[in-house]
Structure formats: C-alpha cells, structure tokens
C-alpha cells in the first residue's frame, strides 16, 4: 500500500471550489427557473393557459358566427330584428309589447 501524500493547500482549495460549483449547479437544477421545482408550477400555468385559450376560442367562434349572420349581403332577419328592437327601440306595427313588473 502506498503512503498517501499530503494535500497541498492549492489542491484542497481546488477541490473545495469544485465542490461549491457542483453544489451551486445542483441547487440551480432543483430550484432554478427551469429546475425540478418549477416543473409543477409550469404545468399548472400551462393548464390555466390552455383553459383560457379554449374559452377565448369559443368566444371568437361565437363572435365570428354573429358577424357572419350580420353580413349585409345575406343578413339573418331574426338577428336584424332583434338588434333593431333592442338598440333602436323600433317595433313592427303588429308587435305586441308586454311590460313585466319586477
């Protein structure tokens, strides 16, 4: 068995510095912005964003349908009548207005 040579202060400092760098890299890998702890938060945010996208897509489709129904070349008569009644207080002579008490 060979006798172990004593560590020089330079070797000890180099090993200590390497250990500190390794520990810092491990800490960043676990708790950093893209580390293991951030994965759960990122998954939660991703799910929220997907729900928001689904809601906005449904709203966009609803609005697109309404715009298509109001196209001047072939407007939907029911929707036009509804808008005239609600926005301009215009009624047809045959309409009957019923007032409801709250």
C-alpha positions in Angstrom: 0.0 0.0 0.0 1.3 3.4 -1.0 1.5 6.0 1.6 -0.9 8.8 0.9 0.7 12.1 0.0 -0.5 15.1 2.0 -2.8 17.5 0.2 -1.2 20.8 -0.7 -3.2 23.9 0.1 -3.6 24.5 -3.7 -5.2 21.0 -4.1 -7.5 21.5 -1.2 -8.7 24.9 -2.5 -9.3 23.5 -6.0 -11.3 20.6 -4.6 -13.3 22.9 -2.3 -14.0 25.3 -5.2 -15.1 22.4 -7.4 -17.4 21.1 -4.7 -19.0 24.6 -4.3 -19.5 24.9 -8.0 -21.1 21.4 -8.1 -23.4 22.2 -5.2 -24.5 25.5 -6.9 -25.2 23.7 -10.1 -27.2 21.1 -8.3 -29.2 23.8 -6.4 -30.0 25.6 -9.7 -31.0 22.3 -11.3 -33.5 21.7 -8.4 -34.7 25.2 -7.5 -33.8 27.3 -10.6 -36.3 28.8 -13.1 -36.3 25.6 -15.2 -35.5 23.2 -12.4 -37.4 20.4 -10.9 -39.5 22.5 -8.6 -40.5 24.8 -11.4 -42.0 21.9 -13.5 -45.1 21.7 -11.3 -45.7 25.4 -11.5 -45.1 25.4 -15.2 -47.6 22.5 -15.7 -50.2 24.4 -13.6 -49.7 27.6 -15.6 -49.8 25.6 -18.9 -53.2 24.1 -17.9 -54.6 27.5 -17.0 -53.4 29.0 -20.3 -55.0 26.1 -22.2 -58.3 26.7 -20.5 -58.1 30.3 -21.3 -57.3 29.6 -24.9 -60.3 27.2 -25.1 -62.6 29.9 -23.6 -61.2 32.6 -26.0 -61.6 30.3 -29.0 -65.2 29.6 -28.1 -65.8 33.4 -27.7 -64.1 34.1 -31.1 -66.2 31.4 -32.8 -69.4 32.9 -31.3 -68.4 36.4 -32.5 -67.5 35.1 -35.9 -70.9 33.4 -36.3 -72.6 36.7 -35.2 -70.6 38.6 -37.8 -71.5 36.1 -40.5 -75.2 36.4 -39.6 -74.9 40.2 -39.9 -73.2 40.2 -43.4 -75.0 42.9 -45.4 -75.3 40.6 -48.5 -77.4 38.0 -46.6 -78.2 39.1 -43.1 -80.2 36.9 -40.8 -83.7 38.5 -40.5 -84.2 37.3 -36.9 -81.0 38.8 -35.7 -81.5 42.0 -37.5 -85.0 42.3 -36.0 -83.6 41.5 -32.5 -81.0 44.2 -32.8 -83.5 46.8 -34.1 -85.8 46.0 -31.2 -83.0 46.2 -28.5 -80.8 49.0 -29.8 -83.2 51.4 -31.6 -86.5 50.6 -29.9 -88.0 50.0 -33.3 -91.1 47.8 -33.4 -93.2 46.3 -36.2 -96.8 47.6 -36.3 -98.0 44.1 -35.5 -95.8 43.6 -32.4 -97.4 43.4 -29.0 -95.4 44.9 -26.1 -95.9 43.3 -22.7 -94.5 45.1 -19.7 -93.4 42.9 -16.8 -93.3 44.1 -13.2 -90.2 43.3 -11.3 
